[in-house]
Amino acid sequence: MTMEPTPITGAPPGRGRHQGRLGRVRWWNYLLLGGATFLCLFPLYWMFIVASTDSATATQMPPEVVPGGNFFHLAGLVFDTVPFLQSILNSLFVATSIGVGHAVLCALAGFAFAKLRFRGNNALFLVVVLTMTVPTQLAVIPQYMIISWLGWVDTLQALVVPGLASAFGIFWMRQHISSTISDELMQAARIDGASTWQIFWRIAFPIVRPAAFVLGLFGFVSAWNDFLWPFIVLKSPERFTVQIAIKALQNERTIDLGLAMSGSFLATLPLLVLFVLVGRRMVAGILDGAFKG
């Protein structure tokens, strides 16, 4: 008499229970992510609601939750009141220049602090790090004096040059280069006859390019949203950045919230497009090197 194998009809004991637990964890994760997404996007949606109706919507009870049909009219008023398109182009030029400067110059300085040996290396890097503890508002007066002495008041280079590098960016790139580029790779490049600049540009920078890209993106967003320094330096409307143009939409005594929100929404759209285009590269750059020991 032969015994036929009994077919296995169920999962091993405990397997379904573990899968259920994992399923519940993923469900809660999606719920939390959905709630966080809603909290992040709701201010933008509320901005569009006010920008598409009028100022009374901002204080209306119960609040309005459906956009109106007045957005294009208010957007036209924005472009008629101030040179808004020129302001967007000015902000694009300033933010792009600062973003590229952050990516290249901070990487170059970080490479010098991480891989080059010179007298005062650690002391100078400590000074750079300590400047991060000083509020940026304290540097406004001496910085304005320097810009005035150079004759750069009411020019775009007064915004670009002071923002081409930052202490945080140098610290970021120095730490990243220290953990990703080995000294053996540097020595091999020198044996092959590469100069210090060739080692940086052809070997080091391509390796740390994702981190430099994220740093440049941070610099771009910071420059785009900057208000204090452009408000102090710029005088002519044709040189206004987008944040100063939004301020110019307001009267001295009253604020048209519909007009201001319309300008703010238009100023936010380029950033949204940017994040849609480079969102994956930004996340990859942030996570790059996170699992390197």
C-alpha positions in Angstrom: 0.0 0.0 0.0 1.5 3.3 -1.1 1.1 6.6 0.7 0.4 9.6 -1.5 1.9 12.9 -0.3 -0.6 15.2 1.3 -0.8 18.5 -0.6 0.1 21.6 1.3 -3.0 23.8 1.3 -2.0 26.5 3.8 0.9 28.7 4.7 3.3 27.8 7.5 2.0 28.5 11.0 2.3 32.2 11.9 3.1 33.3 8.3 -0.4 34.8 7.7 -0.2 36.6 11.0 3.1 38.2 10.1 1.9 39.2 6.7 -1.2 40.8 8.3 1.0 42.8 10.6 3.1 44.0 7.7 0.0 44.9 5.8 -1.3 46.9 8.8 2.1 48.7 9.1 2.0 49.6 5.4 -1.6 50.9 5.7 -0.7 53.1 8.6 2.4 54.4 6.8 0.2 55.4 3.8 -2.2 57.0 6.1 0.5 59.1 7.8 2.1 60.0 4.5 -1.3 61.0 3.1 -2.0 63.2 6.1 1.4 64.8 5.9 0.9 65.5 2.2 -2.5 67.1 2.9 -1.0 69.4 5.5 1.8 70.4 3.2 -0.5 71.0 0.2 -3.4 72.6 1.9 -1.7 76.1 2.4 -1.0 76.2 -1.3 -4.6 75.2 -2.1 -6.0 77.8 0.3 -3.7 80.4 -1.4 -5.2 79.5 -4.7 -8.8 79.8 -3.3 -8.1 83.3 -2.1 -6.3 84.2 -5.3 -9.3 83.0 -7.4 -11.9 84.9 -5.4 -11.3 88.0 -3.4 -9.9 89.3 0.0 -13.1 88.6 1.8 -12.6 84.9 1.3 -9.7 84.9 3.7 -12.0 85.8 6.7 -15.2 84.2 5.5 -17.0 81.9 8.0 -17.6 79.1 7.1 -14.5 79.1 4.9 -14.7 78.7 1.2 -13.3 75.3 0.0 -14.0 75.6 -3.8 -11.9 77.9 -6.0 -13.6 80.7 -7.8 -13.2 82.0 -11.3 -11.4 85.2 -10.6 -7.8 83.9 -10.8 -6.9 85.0 -14.3 -8.3 88.5 -13.7 -6.2 88.9 -10.6 -3.2 87.5 -12.3 -3.6 90.1 -15.0 -3.7 92.8 -12.4 -0.5 91.4 -10.9 1.4 91.8 -14.2 -0.2 95.3 -14.8 0.7 96.6 -11.3 4.4 95.5 -11.2 6.8 94.2 -13.8 6.2 90.7 -12.5 7.6 88.8 -15.5 10.8 90.7 -15.3 10.9 90.0 -11.6 10.6 86.3 -12.2 13.4 86.4 -14.7 15.6 88.3 -12.2 14.9 85.7 -9.5 15.6 82.9 -12.0 19.0 84.4 -12.9 19.9 85.1 -9.2 18.7 81.7 -7.9 20.4 79.7 -10.7 23.7 81.6 -10.3 23.6 81.0 -6.6 22.6 77.3 -7.0 25.5 76.6 -9.4 27.9 78.5 -7.2 26.8 76.4 -4.2 27.3 73.2 -6.1 30.8 74.0 -7.5 32.4 76.4 -5.0 31.3 74.6 -1.9 32.4 71.3 -3.4 35.8 72.8 -4.2 36.2 74.2 -0.7 35.0 71.0 0.9 37.5 69.0 -1.2 40.3 71.3 0.0 39.3 70.9 3.7 38.8 67.1 3.3 41.7 66.0 1.2 44.4 68.7 1.1 46.9 69.1 3.9 47.9 72.7 4.6 48.8 74.8 7.7 45.8 75.9 9.6 43.4 73.4 7.9 41.5 72.4 11.0 41.5 75.9 12.5 40.2 77.5 9.4 37.5 74.9 9.1 36.5 75.5 12.7 36.1 79.2 11.9 33.9 78.3 8.9 31.7 76.1 11.1 31.5 78.7 13.8 30.1 81.2 11.3 27.0 79.0 11.1 26.1 80.1 14.7 26.0 83.8 13.7 22.6 85.1 12.6 22.6 86.3 9.0 20.9 89.5 10.1 24.1 90.6 11.9 26.0 90.6 8.6 23.6 92.9 6.8 25.2 96.2 7.8 28.9 95.3 7.0 27.8 93.5 3.9 25.8 96.5 2.7 28.9 98.7 3.4 31.0 96.5 1.2 28.4 96.4 -1.6 28.1 100.2 -1.4 31.9 100.6 -1.6 32.0 98.4 -4.7 29.2 100.4 -6.3 26.9 97.4 -6.6 23.8 98.9 -4.9 20.7 98.3 -7.0 22.3 95.6 -9.1 21.8 91.9 -9.3 25.4 91.0 -8.7 24.9 92.4 -5.2 22.5 89.4 -4.6 24.6 86.8 -6.5 28.1 87.3 -5.2 27.5 87.2 -1.4 25.4 84.0 -1.9 27.7 81.9 -4.1 28.9 79.9 -1.1 27.9 79.2 2.4 29.4 77.7 5.6 26.7 75.0 5.7 27.5 74.1 2.1 31.2 73.8 2.8 30.5 71.7 5.9 28.1 69.5 3.9 30.6 68.8 1.1 33.6 68.4 3.3 31.8 65.7 5.3 30.5 64.0 2.2 33.9 64.0 0.4 35.6 62.7 3.5 33.3 59.6 3.6 33.2 58.9 -0.1 36.6 59.5 -1.6 39.5 57.5 -0.3 43.1 58.6 0.1 44.2 55.7 -2.0 42.2 57.0 -5.0 43.9 60.4 -4.6 47.4 58.8 -4.4 46.6 56.7 -7.5 45.6 59.8 -9.4 48.7 61.6 -8.4 50.9 58.7 -9.5 49.2 58.9 -12.9 50.3 62.5 -13.1 47.0 64.3 -12.4 47.1 67.7 -10.8 45.0 68.8 -7.8 42.5 70.5 -10.1 42.2 67.5 -12.3 41.7 65.2 -9.3 38.9 67.4 -8.1 37.1 68.0 -11.5 37.6 64.6 -13.1 37.5 62.3 -10.1 36.1 63.9 -6.9 33.3 66.0 -8.3 31.7 63.3 -10.5 31.6 61.1 -7.4 29.9 63.7 -5.2 27.8 65.2 -7.9 24.5 64.0 -6.4 25.2 65.7 -3.1 26.4 68.8 -4.9 23.2 68.8 -6.9 21.0 68.7 -3.8 23.1 71.5 -2.2 22.7 73.6 -5.3 18.9 73.0 -5.2 18.8 74.1 -1.6 20.7 77.3 -2.6 18.3 77.9 -5.5 15.2 77.7 -3.3 16.8 79.8 -0.6 17.8 82.5 -3.1 14.3 82.4 -4.7 12.6 82.9 -1.3 15.0 85.5 0.0 13.4 88.8 0.9 15.5 90.7 3.4 18.7 91.3 1.5 17.0 92.1 -1.9 14.6 94.5 -0.1 17.6 96.4 1.3 19.8 96.4 -1.9 17.3 96.8 -4.8 15.7 100.1 -5.6 14.5 100.0 -9.2 11.3 98.1 -10.1 13.0 96.6 -13.2 15.5 94.9 -10.9 13.1 93.6 -8.3 13.1 89.9 -7.5 9.8 88.1 -7.3 9.6 88.5 -3.5 10.1 92.2 -3.7 7.5 92.4 -6.5 5.0 90.7 -4.3 5.7 93.3 -1.6 5.2 96.1 -4.2 1.7 94.8 -4.8 0.6 96.0 -1.3 -0.4 99.6 -0.6 1.0 101.5 2.3 -2.2 101.3 4.3 -4.2 98.4 2.9 -3.4 94.9 1.6 -5.4 93.3 -1.2 -5.2 89.7 -0.1 -6.6 88.4 -3.4 -3.9 90.3 -5.4 -1.1 89.3 -3.0 -2.2 85.7 -2.9 -2.4 85.6 -6.7 1.2 87.0 -6.9 2.4 84.5 -4.3 0.8 81.6 -6.1 2.4 82.6 -9.4 5.8 82.9 -7.6 5.4 79.4 -6.2 4.6 77.7 -9.5 8.3 77.7 -10.7 9.3 75.9 -7.5 6.6 73.3 -7.9 7.7 72.7 -11.5 11.3 72.4 -10.4 10.5 69.8 -7.7 8.4 67.8 -10.1 11.3 67.7 -12.6 14.1 67.0 -10.1 12.3 65.4 -7.2 13.8 61.9 -7.7 17.3 63.2 -8.2 16.9 65.3 -5.0 15.9 62.3 -2.9 18.7 60.2 -4.5 21.2 62.9 -3.6 20.0 63.2 0.0 20.2 59.4 0.5 23.5 59.1 -1.4 26.1 58.0 1.1 23.6 57.4 3.8 24.5 53.7 4.0 28.2 54.1 3.5 30.2 53.1 6.5 
